[in-house]
Amino acid sequence: MAKAKTVQFRAQVPQDIDFLIRAIAPFKNAGKDWTLSDIVVEALTEWLRKPENRELVESHNILEGLERRGLATNVYDDIP
């Protein structure tokens, strides 16, 4: 799959979450420079994988909507 174009995503988080994320990110940098964007993508991917959210994606044919726009996702590739 070709690398997907990225888009800007803005969110507001409580100060405690911001502090924890910024404090943990440097510890994860074992061979990879973790950015705030990397952390947000990982968190949102895990959120999309939750059974109740995956069920919504499937029941509303949202993956088909991606395909109609010429897009694809690998969010569910490693989930049976």
C-alpha positions, 0 to 999 in steps of 0.5 A: 500500500502506498504511503497515505497523505497525512492531514493535520488533526488538532485536539486539546488535552488536559495538562496532565495528559500533555505532561505524561506524553511529553515525559514518556516520549523520550523513553520510547526513543529506542531506535525511533524518534517518537513525535507527538504525531506518532503517539496520537496515531498509535492512540487513535489506531488502538481506539479504532481497534476497540471492538465497539468502534470496529463494529461501528465501522463495519455496520456503517460500511465506512471502509467502503467509503474509504475505498470510494475515495481511493483510500485504504487502511491497514488498521485492521490487518493484524486483527482476526 
